Amino acid sequence: MLFRSSNITETTTSVVHIKKHLVPSYYLINNKYKVTGEHFIFTKRDNTWQFLRVEELINNDIFYGINKEELVEVIDLINSPILVVDIDVEENDLYFADGILVHNAKQVPGGA
């Protein structure tokens, strides 16, 4: 069983821009989450919470979800085009996508 150990405060944010585009590949995580490799996900590895790019995730990393933490059990690169939606939120640049806490920046300040 996984337990929450981070201190997250919920707040409201606003969507300021949405962009749709086609990408050549994506990652399929736990056979249910389709995410592009450069997307940042709030992840626990070695008991440390941090934002990691999806392409950096490994088995046994843990996502921070709305209702629970979720273990990364399977991660596959799918070389097939997919339509994605980029969402720009302000001012915190954080939101839940498919129930997982993500960051909408191309580079997370002070990290990756």
Secondary structure, 3 states (H helix, E strand, C coil): CCCCCCCCCCCCCEEEEEEEEEECCEEEECCCEEECCCCEEEEEECCEEEEEEHHHCCCCCEEEECCCEEECCCEEEECCCEEEEEEEEECCCEEEECCEEEECCCCCCCCC
